[in-house]
């Protein structure tokens, strides 16, 4: 998978290394395991 989307975060938001997890969208437990 080489395609990606690039979004600009809100002003002042530190986004380096930030992972936002939104549960309940049908992901399997394996998706969350890879995040640690």
Backbone bond lengths (Angstrom), bond angles and torsions (degrees), N, CA, C in turn:
res aa  C-N    CA-C-N  psi(-1)  N-CA   C-N-CA  omega(-1)  CA-C   N-CA-C  phi
1 X - - - 1.451 - - 1.528 107.99 -
2 X 1.302 117.43 107.86 1.457 120.91 -176.54 1.517 113.18 -104.69
3 X 1.316 117.46 -13.17 1.462 120.14 179.87 1.523 110.32 -80.44
4 X 1.314 116.19 145.15 1.457 120.46 175.57 1.519 108.80 -148.68
5 X 1.292 115.35 161.67 1.458 121.54 176.16 1.514 108.12 -111.72
6 X 1.295 117.13 141.37 1.460 122.13 -179.67 1.523 108.41 -117.19
7 X 1.318 116.14 117.63 1.450 121.29 179.60 1.521 109.50 -117.14
8 X 1.302 116.52 142.83 1.458 121.81 176.94 1.524 108.50 -91.82
9 X 1.327 116.11 127.77 1.458 120.72 179.79 1.520 111.60 -77.13
10 X 1.319 116.42 168.08 1.463 120.72 178.22 1.528 111.28 -61.14
11 X 1.304 117.04 151.50 1.459 123.06 178.77 1.529 110.33 -56.60
12 X 1.327 116.90 131.49 1.455 121.88 177.84 1.514 114.91 86.85
13 X 1.320 118.68 -7.44 1.459 121.66 -179.97 1.520 109.32 -83.46
14 X 1.319 116.87 125.06 1.461 120.90 178.13 1.520 108.27 -81.62
15 X 1.320 116.90 113.46 1.456 120.69 -174.13 1.516 113.58 -109.47
16 X 1.308 119.32 -5.06 1.457 120.98 -179.11 1.527 110.38 -66.61
17 X 1.303 116.73 114.59 1.459 121.09 177.95 1.521 114.43 78.03
18 X 1.298 118.10 11.29 1.457 121.48 -178.84 1.528 110.67 -87.35
19 X 1.319 116.32 131.64 1.463 121.36 176.03 1.520 107.35 -119.82
20 X 1.304 115.88 122.81 1.459 121.31 177.98 1.518 107.82 -105.57
21 X 1.336 116.63 118.98 1.462 121.61 -178.53 1.521 108.52 -106.86
22 X 1.327 115.82 123.96 1.458 121.73 177.36 1.522 107.00 -112.61
23 X 1.336 117.25 99.93 1.465 120.13 -176.92 1.526 111.91 -72.95
24 X 1.299 114.62 163.18 1.445 120.24 173.98 1.512 115.09 88.22
25 X 1.323 117.31 19.04 1.458 119.93 179.92 1.523 111.55 -105.03
26 X 1.320 117.97 12.59 1.456 121.03 176.41 1.519 114.63 93.90
27 X 1.333 117.68 8.36 1.452 120.19 177.98 1.521 110.07 -71.57
28 X 1.313 115.44 149.89 1.463 120.08 176.60 1.530 108.89 -82.57
29 X 1.336 118.04 162.93 1.465 120.83 176.72 1.530 112.88 -57.36
30 X 1.330 118.92 -25.82 1.464 121.73 179.81 1.532 111.52 -63.05
31 X 1.312 117.20 -30.49 1.463 120.53 179.01 1.523 110.02 -63.56
32 X 1.320 116.88 -42.08 1.457 120.62 -178.50 1.525 111.60 -76.38
33 X 1.324 118.43 -29.90 1.464 121.62 178.54 1.517 111.34 -61.00
34 X 1.323 117.79 -37.82 1.462 119.70 -177.15 1.529 112.06 -70.10
35 X 1.334 117.94 -15.96 1.453 121.52 177.26 1.523 112.08 -83.74
36 X 1.319 117.45 -11.95 1.458 120.73 178.65 1.459 109.97 97.40
